[in-house]
Amino acid sequence: MLRVLELVALAVVATAVVWKGSAWLEATSQRLSVHYGLPPVVQGAVVVAIGSSFPELVSVVLSTAPPPIGAGQFDLGVSAVVGSAVFNLLVIPALSGILGDEVSASRAVVYKEAQFYMVAVSAAVITFALAVIYYPTDQRLVGTVTRPLAAIPVLLYGVYVFTQYQDTSDFDAPDADDIDVARQWGWLALSLVVIAVAVEGLVEAAVGFGEFFGTPSFLWGLTVIAAGTSLPDALVSVRAARDDRGETSLANVLGSNVFDLLVAVPLGVLIVGAVPVNFGVAVPLLGFLTVATVVVFGFLRTELTLSTTESYALLGLYVAFIGWMVLETFGVLGFVPGA
């Protein structure tokens, strides 16, 4: 029992530190974005999204890296990223809609951002499928993701950044406030270090929970690490929604998920060299992510707003997802082989 309390305390403290470091990161990213004259959609989808996704990036690196640096469990990192993506897509817009009244969207977000996000999900599925087809292992539906395969989604993210960059050429930026640029970059670097240390605590807690309860760390990646690392995205998006910046709020969510799928997951492979991936686990999770995306943008497409009722529906869908994963982990259901 004492061990469980220690792990809970570690997870809570690490989440609090992630929150603090991410608050610094969000503030400095916002100031630098304004200083460099970036349009709101680019601020949300690229600059702030990458900053708030840094915890997920660190979680993949620490989960994938071999001991003593990391946990040596790529599946833990993937589950954390997918769990974070589901949390971002369902919980964050829901909280924004409940705490910030209605969340307003623009056609640019609903169409351009949503379409590229679906491309990102497809790219992840295709990369894992290629691993099973061309680099199979002795286990059924398990393949090896190599550096060349991992480079595919990273290159696709380069295309995403290029499309966002095109928006800056047509944007008439207002006069920026004078800021100490060097100081802001210093705070940015400090916040990244603080977040990295905190995420290491989350990964340690997730592995500890899995060992104590005799369950796959997969479940704890979907819950403990995912929720802890998604807190920055929640804070950024809820604050933006309360300030009537619904476009920035939603762009941050989608930009974060695109970064997670196209950069965070492949980076773990690029660092280690090659990792096994269970296609039977990855596809059902990414399939649910696709369904959740359709639901969210079905809601947003109606009058380009997310109402309070629709927000509660998204929360209910997230609770159903967690319940499904718990039942899979304890063998009650068998739709996710290897979970």
C-alpha positions as CSV (number, residue, x, y, z in Angstrom):
1,M,0.0,0.0,0.0
2,L,2.9,2.3,0.8
3,R,4.3,1.8,-2.7
4,V,1.0,2.8,-4.3
5,L,0.9,6.0,-2.2
6,E,4.5,6.8,-3.3
7,L,3.6,6.3,-6.9
8,V,0.4,8.4,-6.6
9,A,2.4,11.2,-4.9
10,L,5.1,11.0,-7.6
11,A,2.4,11.3,-10.4
12,V,0.7,14.2,-8.7
13,V,3.9,16.1,-8.0
14,A,5.2,15.4,-11.6
15,T,1.9,16.6,-13.0
16,A,2.1,19.8,-11.0
17,V,5.6,20.5,-12.2
18,V,4.6,19.8,-15.8
19,W,1.8,22.3,-15.3
20,K,4.2,25.0,-13.9
21,G,6.8,24.4,-16.6
22,S,4.2,24.4,-19.3
23,A,2.7,27.7,-18.0
24,W,6.1,29.3,-18.5
25,L,6.4,27.6,-21.9
26,E,3.0,28.8,-23.1
27,A,3.6,32.4,-22.0
28,T,7.0,32.7,-23.6
29,S,5.8,30.9,-26.8
30,Q,2.9,33.4,-27.1
31,R,5.1,36.4,-26.6
32,L,7.7,35.2,-29.1
33,S,4.9,34.4,-31.6
34,V,3.5,37.9,-31.3
35,H,7.0,39.4,-31.5
36,Y,7.7,37.6,-34.8
37,G,4.3,38.5,-36.3
38,L,2.8,35.1,-36.7
39,P,-1.0,34.8,-37.4
40,P,-3.3,33.3,-34.7
41,V,-3.8,29.9,-36.5
42,V,0.0,29.4,-36.9
43,Q,0.5,30.5,-33.3
44,G,-1.9,27.8,-32.1
45,A,-1.1,25.1,-34.6
46,V,2.7,25.3,-34.7
47,V,4.4,27.4,-32.0
48,V,2.1,26.9,-29.0
49,A,1.2,23.3,-30.1
50,I,4.9,22.2,-30.3
51,G,5.5,23.9,-26.9
52,S,2.6,22.3,-25.2
53,S,3.4,18.9,-26.9
54,F,6.9,18.9,-25.5
55,P,5.8,16.7,-22.5
56,E,4.5,14.0,-24.9
57,L,7.8,14.2,-26.9
58,V,9.8,13.6,-23.7
59,S,7.5,10.8,-22.6
60,V,8.2,8.9,-25.9
61,V,12.0,9.4,-25.6
62,L,12.1,8.3,-22.0
63,S,9.8,5.4,-22.6
64,T,11.7,4.1,-25.6
65,A,15.3,4.7,-24.5
66,P,16.9,1.6,-22.9
67,P,17.7,1.6,-19.2
68,P,19.1,3.3,-17.2
69,I,18.1,6.3,-19.3
70,G,14.6,5.2,-20.0
71,A,12.1,2.3,-19.6
72,G,12.9,0.5,-22.9
73,Q,9.2,0.2,-23.7
74,F,8.1,1.7,-27.0
75,D,4.5,0.6,-26.6
76,L,4.4,2.7,-23.4
77,G,5.4,5.8,-25.3
78,V,2.9,5.0,-28.2
79,S,0.1,4.5,-25.7
80,A,0.9,7.7,-24.0
81,V,0.8,9.6,-27.2
82,V,-2.4,8.0,-28.4
83,G,-4.0,8.5,-25.0
84,S,-2.9,12.1,-25.0
85,A,-4.3,12.6,-28.5
86,V,-7.7,11.2,-27.4
87,F,-7.6,13.4,-24.3
88,N,-6.7,16.4,-26.4
89,L,-9.5,15.7,-28.9
90,L,-12.3,14.9,-26.5
91,V,-11.6,16.4,-23.1
92,I,-9.9,19.7,-24.0
93,P,-12.6,21.0,-26.4
94,A,-15.2,19.7,-23.9
95,L,-13.6,21.6,-21.0
96,S,-13.2,24.7,-23.2
97,G,-16.9,24.5,-24.1
98,I,-18.0,24.0,-20.5
99,L,-15.7,26.5,-18.8
100,G,-15.6,29.0,-21.7
101,D,-19.2,28.8,-22.8
102,E,-19.3,28.0,-26.5
103,V,-16.2,27.3,-28.5
104,S,-16.2,29.1,-31.9
105,A,-14.4,27.7,-34.9
106,S,-13.5,29.0,-38.3
107,R,-13.7,27.2,-41.6
108,A,-9.9,27.2,-41.8
109,V,-9.7,25.1,-38.6
110,V,-12.6,22.8,-39.5
111,Y,-11.4,22.1,-43.0
112,K,-7.6,22.7,-43.3
113,E,-6.5,21.6,-39.8
114,A,-9.0,18.7,-39.6
115,Q,-8.0,17.4,-43.0
116,F,-4.3,17.4,-42.3
117,Y,-4.9,15.8,-38.9
118,M,-6.7,12.9,-40.6
119,V,-3.7,12.6,-42.9
120,A,-1.5,12.4,-39.8
121,V,-3.5,9.6,-38.4
122,S,-3.4,7.8,-41.8
123,A,0.4,8.3,-41.9
124,A,0.8,6.6,-38.5
125,V,-1.3,3.6,-39.5
126,I,0.6,3.3,-42.8
127,T,4.0,3.5,-41.1
128,F,3.1,0.7,-38.7
129,A,1.6,-1.4,-41.5
130,L,4.8,-1.1,-43.5
131,A,6.7,-2.2,-40.4
132,V,4.6,-5.4,-40.2
133,I,4.8,-6.0,-44.0
134,Y,8.5,-5.4,-44.6
135,Y,10.1,-6.0,-41.1
136,P,7.9,-8.7,-39.4
137,T,9.0,-10.5,-36.3
138,D,8.2,-14.0,-35.0
139,Q,5.1,-12.6,-33.2
140,R,1.8,-12.2,-35.1
141,L,1.0,-8.6,-36.1
142,V,4.3,-7.3,-34.7
143,G,6.7,-5.6,-36.9
144,T,9.8,-3.4,-36.5
145,V,9.8,0.3,-37.1
146,T,13.1,1.3,-38.5
147,R,14.7,4.8,-39.0
148,P,13.8,5.0,-42.7
149,L,10.1,4.2,-41.8
150,A,10.1,6.7,-38.9
151,A,11.4,9.4,-41.3
152,I,8.2,9.2,-43.4
153,P,5.9,10.9,-40.9
154,V,8.6,13.4,-39.9
155,L,8.9,14.5,-43.5
156,L,5.2,14.8,-43.7
157,Y,5.3,17.2,-40.7
158,G,7.7,19.3,-42.7
159,V,4.9,19.6,-45.3
160,Y,2.5,20.7,-42.5
161,V,4.9,23.4,-41.3
162,F,5.3,24.6,-44.9
163,T,1.6,25.0,-45.4
164,Q,1.3,26.9,-42.1
165,Y,4.2,29.1,-43.2
166,Q,2.3,30.1,-46.3
167,D,-0.3,31.7,-44.0
168,T,2.4,34.1,-42.6
169,S,3.0,35.6,-46.1
170,D,-0.6,37.0,-46.3
171,F,-0.9,38.0,-42.6
172,D,-0.7,41.7,-41.8
173,A,0.8,41.5,-38.3
174,P,0.1,44.3,-35.8
175,D,2.8,46.3,-34.2
176,A,4.5,44.0,-31.6
177,D,5.2,45.1,-28.1
178,D,8.9,45.5,-27.1
179,I,10.2,42.5,-25.3
180,D,13.5,41.2,-24.2
181,V,13.9,38.5,-26.8
182,A,17.0,36.9,-25.2
183,R,15.3,36.7,-21.9
184,Q,12.2,35.1,-23.4
185,W,14.3,32.5,-25.2
186,G,16.0,31.8,-21.8
187,W,12.7,31.2,-20.1
188,L,11.7,28.9,-22.9
189,A,14.9,26.8,-22.5
190,L,14.4,26.6,-18.7
191,S,10.7,25.6,-19.1
192,L,11.8,22.7,-21.4
193,V,14.3,21.4,-18.8
194,V,11.7,21.6,-16.0
195,I,9.1,19.7,-18.2
196,A,11.6,17.0,-19.1
197,V,12.4,16.3,-15.5
198,A,8.8,16.2,-14.5
199,V,7.8,13.8,-17.4
200,E,10.5,11.4,-16.2
201,G,8.6,11.2,-13.0
202,L,5.4,10.4,-14.8
203,V,7.0,7.6,-16.8
204,E,8.5,6.2,-13.6
205,A,5.1,6.3,-12.0
206,A,3.4,4.6,-15.0
207,V,6.0,1.7,-15.0
208,G,5.7,1.4,-11.2
209,F,1.9,1.1,-11.4
210,G,2.2,-1.6,-14.1
211,E,4.6,-3.6,-12.0
212,F,2.7,-3.3,-8.8
213,F,-0.7,-4.3,-10.2
214,G,0.7,-6.8,-12.6
215,T,-0.9,-5.0,-15.6
216,P,0.7,-3.9,-18.9
217,S,2.2,-0.5,-18.7
218,F,0.1,0.2,-21.8
219,L,-2.9,1.0,-19.6
220,W,-0.9,3.5,-17.4
221,G,0.5,5.2,-20.5
222,L,-3.0,5.8,-21.8
223,T,-4.1,7.3,-18.4
224,V,-1.3,8.5,-16.1
225,I,1.2,9.8,-18.7
226,A,-1.4,10.9,-21.2
227,A,-3.4,12.9,-18.7
228,G,-0.3,14.4,-17.1
229,T,1.3,15.4,-20.3
230,S,-1.9,16.7,-21.8
231,L,-2.4,19.2,-19.0
232,P,-0.5,22.0,-20.8
233,D,-2.7,21.6,-23.8
234,A,-5.8,21.8,-21.6
235,L,-4.6,25.0,-19.9
236,V,-3.7,26.7,-23.1
237,S,-6.9,25.8,-24.9
238,V,-9.3,26.6,-22.0
239,R,-7.6,30.0,-21.4
240,A,-7.9,30.7,-25.2
241,A,-11.6,29.7,-25.2
242,R,-12.3,32.0,-22.2
243,D,-10.7,34.9,-24.0
244,D,-13.0,34.2,-27.0
245,R,-10.1,32.8,-29.0
246,G,-11.8,29.6,-30.0
247,E,-9.9,29.3,-33.3
248,T,-6.5,29.4,-31.4
249,S,-7.9,26.9,-28.8
250,L,-8.9,24.3,-31.4
251,A,-5.8,24.9,-33.6
252,N,-3.7,24.2,-30.6
253,V,-5.4,20.9,-30.0
254,L,-5.1,19.8,-33.6
255,G,-1.6,21.1,-34.0
256,S,-0.5,19.2,-30.8
257,N,-2.0,16.0,-32.1
258,V,-0.4,16.3,-35.5
259,F,3.0,17.0,-33.8
260,D,2.5,14.0,-31.5
261,L,1.7,11.5,-34.3
262,L,4.2,12.8,-36.9
263,V,7.2,13.8,-34.7
264,A,6.9,12.6,-31.1
265,V,6.4,8.9,-31.9
266,P,9.0,8.7,-34.8
267,L,11.6,10.6,-32.7
268,G,11.8,7.6,-30.3
269,V,12.6,5.4,-33.2
270,L,15.1,7.8,-34.7
271,I,17.0,7.9,-31.4
272,V,16.9,4.1,-30.6
273,G,17.3,2.9,-34.2
274,A,14.5,0.2,-34.4
275,V,11.6,-0.7,-32.2
276,P,8.9,-3.4,-32.3
277,V,5.3,-2.2,-32.7
278,N,2.2,-4.3,-32.2
279,F,-0.1,-3.6,-35.1
280,G,-3.0,-5.3,-33.3
281,V,-2.8,-2.7,-30.5
282,A,-2.0,0.3,-32.6
283,V,-4.8,0.1,-35.2
284,P,-7.8,-0.2,-32.8
285,L,-6.5,2.8,-30.9
286,L,-5.9,4.9,-34.0
287,G,-9.3,3.7,-35.3
288,F,-11.0,5.1,-32.1
289,L,-9.0,8.3,-32.6
290,T,-10.5,8.6,-36.1
291,V,-14.0,8.0,-34.8
292,A,-13.5,10.7,-32.1
293,T,-12.2,13.1,-34.8
294,V,-15.4,12.5,-36.9
295,V,-17.6,13.2,-33.9
296,V,-15.8,16.3,-32.8
297,F,-15.8,17.9,-36.3
298,G,-19.4,16.7,-36.8
299,F,-20.3,18.8,-33.8
300,L,-18.1,21.8,-34.9
301,R,-19.5,21.8,-38.4
302,T,-22.9,22.6,-37.1
303,E,-22.9,26.5,-36.9
304,L,-19.1,26.3,-36.4
305,T,-19.5,26.1,-32.6
306,L,-19.3,23.5,-29.8
307,S,-22.2,23.9,-27.5
308,T,-22.3,22.9,-23.8
309,T,-24.4,19.9,-24.5
310,E,-22.0,18.7,-27.2
311,S,-19.1,19.3,-24.7
312,Y,-20.7,16.9,-22.2
313,A,-21.2,14.4,-24.9
314,L,-17.5,14.5,-25.7
315,L,-16.6,13.9,-22.0
316,G,-18.9,10.9,-22.0
317,L,-17.2,9.5,-25.0
318,Y,-13.8,9.9,-23.3
319,V,-15.1,8.1,-20.2
320,A,-16.3,5.3,-22.4
321,F,-12.9,5.1,-24.0
322,I,-11.1,4.7,-20.7
323,G,-13.7,2.1,-19.6
324,W,-13.0,0.2,-22.8
325,M,-9.3,0.2,-22.2
326,V,-9.6,-1.0,-18.6
327,L,-11.8,-3.9,-19.8
328,E,-9.3,-4.8,-22.5
329,T,-6.4,-4.7,-20.0
330,F,-8.1,-7.1,-17.6
331,G,-9.2,-9.5,-20.4
332,V,-12.9,-8.8,-20.2
333,L,-12.9,-7.8,-23.9
334,G,-10.6,-8.9,-26.7
335,F,-10.9,-6.3,-29.4
336,V,-7.2,-5.1,-28.8
337,P,-4.9,-8.1,-29.1
338,G,-1.9,-7.8,-26.8
339,A,-3.4,-5.0,-24.7
